[in-house]
Amino acid sequence: MQDVTDLPFMTLIGRYGPPDLFFTEYFRVHSQSRLEKHILRSITENPTNVPVFAQMNGESIPDIIRTARELKKHPIAGIDLNMGCPAPKVFKKNCGGGLLREPAKVDQVLGALREEIEGLFTVKMRIGFDSSEHFSTLLELVAKHRVDLLSLHGRTVRGAYHAPVQYPLIAEASRSLPCPVFANGNLTSPGKAFRIQRETGCRGAMIGRHAIRNPWIFRQIREKLKGEPLFQPTLHDVRAYIDDLYAMSGKQGIPDKPRISKLKKYLNFIGESIDPKGQFLYRMRRAHEPEKMFAVCDEFLKDCSDPFPLEPYPGIHARPNTEKPKVSELISPEP
Ligand SMILES: Cc1cc2nc3c(=O)[nH]c(=O)nc-3n(C[C@H](O)[C@H](O)[C@H](O)COP(=O)(O)O)c2cc1C
C-alpha cells in the first residue's frame, strides 16, 4: 500500500508474524519513470525471507515492458499489475483501475506482459470501473493470458474503499479461473478471512488495512489454520506496536513533523479498534507534537490489559486515503 507498506513496515510485520507473500507499493510507470529507489529497497533489502512481488501501475505498453525488464534484474518473486487503484489522478490517466474501462486495452497489456514475463505474472484488480458489466470479459482475459494469480478486490473503482464488497463475484472468479484467486476487501479478522474462504472457495486472502490495524493478523490466521488458540494482544501490546512504528520512522532520519504525519497514517487504522466511540481517533488527529501524540496513546493504551478487539468497532472508520484531511486537523489548536 502506497506510503505505508514500505521496507520498514514489511520488516516490522515480519517480526509480528509475516504473510506468505508481500506485494510492494506500486512502481509508477510512464515515459520518464525509473524504478523508485525506496520501493526497490523493499525488494533488495528485505530481511524477512518472504517472497516479494513487485507491483507496477501504468498504461503505456512499451513503458510497462521496459519496467518489467528492469524489475527482472532484482530478486523478485514475480511481477504484479495494478488494475485497481481508485485515485482519480491515477485512473484519469487510464492507469490502475482506469484500465478496467477498456477490456480491449486490458487484453493488449496482459498479452504483452505475459509474453515478456517467463516467471510469475500476477494481477491485482477490482470487479469493474462503474459497475461489474465487464467482469466476465475481464476474467476471460485473465485466463486467456495465463495470469498466475489474481488478487481480486470485490469493489468497483467507484466503490473506492467503503462500498459493500461483492464476495459472490470473488466466488465466480475462484470457480471459473484456472489460476488461484486471493479474496481482497474488508477481511477484517482471521474469523472473517476463514468465512470468506469458505463462501468463495478462494485460495488465499490479501489483507491490506487490517494488517496495519492488527499486525498479528497473519500469525493469528496461521494459528487458526493449525487449530491452535489465537494470540490475543492487549491494548498495552498495541502501545508497544505504536512505539515500534515510531522507531522505524526514526531510523529513516526524518524530523518530528513528517514523522508524526507518517505515524498518523498507521494510527488512522489502529484507532478503529481502540475505543467504541472513536475518541482515540478524534484526539490523535488533533495532536501535532510527539509529546501530545504519545500522551493520547498512553491515556488509551498504556498498561491496559484489556484485549485488543480482533474486529474494528462498528461505525469507527479510518479516513479513506482519497478523502481530504480536515483543515482543523492540520493546524495547531487555538491557544
Ligand atoms: C493507503 C492505501 C494504499 C494502497 N495502495 C495500494 C497499492 O499501492 N497497490 C494496490 O494494489 N492496492 C493498494 N491499496 C488497496 C489495498 O491493497 C486493498 O485492495 C484495499 O485496501 C482493500 O483491502 P483491505 O480491506 O484489506 O484494505 C491501498 C489501500 C490503501 C488504504
The ligand as an SDF file (V2000), in Angstrom:
LIG
                    3D

 31 33  0  0  0  0  0  0  0  0999 V2000
   -3.3160    3.7760    1.9400 C   0  0  0  0  0  0  0  0  0  0  0  0
   -3.6040    2.6980    0.9180 C   0  0  0  0  0  0  0  0  0  0  0  0
   -2.7050    2.4870   -0.0980 C   0  0  0  0  0  0  0  0  0  0  0  0
   -2.9400    1.4770   -1.0440 C   0  0  0  0  0  0  0  0  0  0  0  0
   -2.0000    1.2510   -2.0190 N   0  0  0  0  0  0  0  0  0  0  0  0
   -2.1740    0.2050   -2.8690 C   0  0  0  0  0  0  0  0  0  0  0  0
   -1.1790   -0.1450   -3.8410 C   0  0  0  0  0  0  0  0  0  0  0  0
   -0.1230    0.5050   -3.9560 O   0  0  0  0  0  0  0  0  0  0  0  0
   -1.4160   -1.2140   -4.6360 N   0  0  0  0  0  0  0  0  0  0  0  0
   -2.5610   -1.9630   -4.5300 C   0  0  0  0  0  0  0  0  0  0  0  0
   -2.7230   -2.9530   -5.2510 O   0  0  0  0  0  0  0  0  0  0  0  0
   -3.5090   -1.6560   -3.6450 N   0  0  0  0  0  0  0  0  0  0  0  0
   -3.3520   -0.5990   -2.8220 C   0  0  0  0  0  0  0  0  0  0  0  0
   -4.3210   -0.3100   -1.9050 N   0  0  0  0  0  0  0  0  0  0  0  0
   -5.5630   -1.1220   -1.8610 C   0  0  0  0  0  0  0  0  0  0  0  0
   -5.3920   -2.3180   -0.9260 C   0  0  0  0  0  0  0  0  0  0  0  0
   -4.3720   -3.1750   -1.4150 O   0  0  0  0  0  0  0  0  0  0  0  0
   -6.6840   -3.1360   -0.8360 C   0  0  0  0  0  0  0  0  0  0  0  0
   -7.0350   -3.5730   -2.1250 O   0  0  0  0  0  0  0  0  0  0  0  0
   -7.8550   -2.3480   -0.2640 C   0  0  0  0  0  0  0  0  0  0  0  0
   -7.4630   -1.5360    0.8040 O   0  0  0  0  0  0  0  0  0  0  0  0
   -8.9710   -3.3150    0.2010 C   0  0  0  0  0  0  0  0  0  0  0  0
   -8.4550   -4.3090    1.0370 O   0  0  0  0  0  0  0  0  0  0  0  0
   -8.4440   -4.2120    2.6620 P   0  0  0  0  0  0  0  0  0  0  0  0
   -9.8920   -4.0700    3.1010 O   0  0  0  0  0  0  0  0  0  0  0  0
   -7.7810   -5.4710    3.1060 O   0  0  0  0  0  0  0  0  0  0  0  0
   -7.6490   -2.9620    2.9880 O   0  0  0  0  0  0  0  0  0  0  0  0
   -4.1190    0.7020   -0.9710 C   0  0  0  0  0  0  0  0  0  0  0  0
   -5.0380    0.9420    0.0620 C   0  0  0  0  0  0  0  0  0  0  0  0
   -4.8110    1.9270    0.9970 C   0  0  0  0  0  0  0  0  0  0  0  0
   -5.8270    2.1470    2.0800 C   0  0  0  0  0  0  0  0  0  0  0  0
  1  2  1  0
  2  3  1  0
  2 30  2  0
  3  4  2  0
  4  5  1  0
  4 28  1  0
  5  6  2  0
  6  7  1  0
  6 13  1  0
  7  8  2  0
  7  9  1  0
  9 10  1  0
 10 11  2  0
 10 12  1  0
 12 13  2  0
 13 14  1  0
 14 15  1  0
 14 28  1  0
 15 16  1  0
 16 17  1  0
 16 18  1  0
 18 19  1  0
 18 20  1  0
 20 21  1  0
 20 22  1  0
 22 23  1  0
 23 24  1  0
 24 25  2  0
 24 26  1  0
 24 27  1  0
 28 29  2  0
 29 30  1  0
 30 31  1  0
M  END
$$$$
